[in-house]
C-alpha cells in the first residue's frame, strides 16, 4: 500500500513538472523582451481626435489600447510640447504584446497642417503602412465613408492602396497574395 502511494505521488510530481515545463514554454513565447519589440509606438499629433479615432478604428480597423493625459509640469519636464498639457489615445492592429502602438496626441487647439502633394515633398513621417489578409472589407469601409482612393497598385503577389487620414497623412494598406 505504501509503495503504491509513493508510486502515485511520483507520477503526480512528474505530471506536474511536465505541465509546468510546457506552460512555461508557452509563456516564454508569448512574452517578448524590450529588445525584441522593435518599434514600441509611433506617435503623432492630430488636429481632431474624434475624427482621427473614428478613422483609425472604423476604416483602418485598429482597436483602442488605452489613453492618458499629461499635465503642464510633465510637458515642461519633457521639453517636447512647449509646456502645454495634452492627452494621448493609443491603438493597435492586434491585441498582442508585440503589436506596435499608434499614439494619437491631441491638444486643446492644434492647427491642421497643409496637405502635401506627395510623400516626396517634406521630410518626416509622411505615411503609415498597414498589412491586411484581404483589402476587400477595408475597401468597403473606405467606400461607405466616402474616402477617396489616392492610389491603387496591383502587381504579382500584392495590392497596395493609398488613402489619407483626417489630417492628410498618407495611409498605405497592403494585401499580399
N, C-alpha and C positions, 0 to 999 in steps of 0.2 A: 504494500500500500504506500509506504513512504517513497519507495523507488518510483512508483507510478506518478505520485505527486511531484517529485523532483523532475521527472521527465516532462510532465505537462508545463511546469514552470520554466524549464529550459526552452521548450518550444515557444512558449509565450514570449520570453525575452528575445529570442531570435526573430520571431514575427514582428515584435515591436521595433526592434533595431532595424529590420529591413524596411518597415513602414517609414520610420524616421529618416532613413537614408534616402528613400525615394521622394518623400515630401520635401526634404531639404534641397534636393536637386531641382525640383520644380520651382521652389522659392528662389534659388540662386539664378535660374534662368529668367525669372520674372523681374528681378531687381537688377538694375544696372548701376555701375559706378558713375560718378560725375564725369569722368573722362570718356566713358562710352556714350554719354548722352549727346555729345556733339553740340549742336546749337540748341540751347535750352529754350530760348524765347526770341522772338522778333517783335520789337515794339515800335509803334509809330503813333503820331498824334492825328486825331480825326477832328473834323470840324462839327460833325453832328453824330453823337454817339448812338442815338436811336436809329438813324438811317444806316449807320455802319453795322450796328448789331443785327439789324434785320437782314442786311445784305449778306453778312458772313454766316449767319445761321440758316436763313431760308434759301439763299441762292448757292453759296459755296458749300453748305452742308456741315458747318462746324457746330460743335456743342459748347455751351458755357463751361468754363473751368475755374470760375472764381472771380472775385473782384476785390479791390481795396482802394482806399483813399490815403493820400499823403498830405500832411499839413505844411504850413508855411515854413516852420523850422526844418522839417525834413528836406524840403525843396532847397532851402538856403544851404544846409549842410551838404547836400548832394551837388549843388552848383550847376545843375543842368536845366533848370526851369525858371530862371530869373526870379527866384524866391516866391513863385506863385504855387499855391496848393493845387493839386489835381487828383483825378481819380483814374483808375485803370480797370478795364474789364478784360478778362482772359478767355481764350477759346482754343479748342483743339479739334483736329480732324478725327482722332481716335482716342478712346479712353485707355491709353497705355502710358506707363511711366516714361517711355522713351519718346513719346509724341512731342514735337515742337509746339510750344505755346505761342499763340499770337496775342500780343498785348496791345489793346487799343487804349491809348491815353487820351483824356479829354479834360479841358479847362472850362472855366465859365464862359470865356469867349475866345474862339480861335477862328481866324480867317481861313477860308478855303483857298488853297494855293491855286495858282493859274495852271490849268492843264497843259502839259507839254504835248507836242505833236507826235512824239515817239520816244522810245527809251534811250535814244542816242542824243537827246537834247541837253541833258544835265547829268552831273554825277550824283551819286547817292542811290538810295533804294528807289527803283522805278517800277519794279514789278515783283509779284509773288507768284510762285508756281505751286499748283495743287495737282495731285495724281488721283485718278479715278479708275475703277474697274470698267465703268461704262459712262460715256458722256450723255447718253440718251435721256436719263432723268434730269440731269443738270441742264441740258438744252431746253427741256420742257419748262423747268422753273425759270430759266432766263427769258424765254418767250412769254410766259404768263406774266412776268414782272415788267415786260416791255423794255428790257435792256437790249441795247444794240450790240451786235457782234462786231468787234473791231477787226478780227481776223479769224480765218478758219483754214487750217493747213491739214491736208490728208496725204500721207505718204505710206509706203510699205511699212507696216508694223506699228504705226501710231497715227493719232489725230490730235491736233492741238487747236484750241480756240482761245481767243483773247477777248476779254471784256474789260470794263473799267468799274472800279468800286465807286461809292458815292463821292469820294474826294478826288477822283480822276486817276488813281493809281491803276496801272495795267495789271490785270489778273490773268495768268496763263493757266489753262486747265488741260491736262494731258490724259489721254486714254491710250494704252498700249494693247495691241492685239497681235 
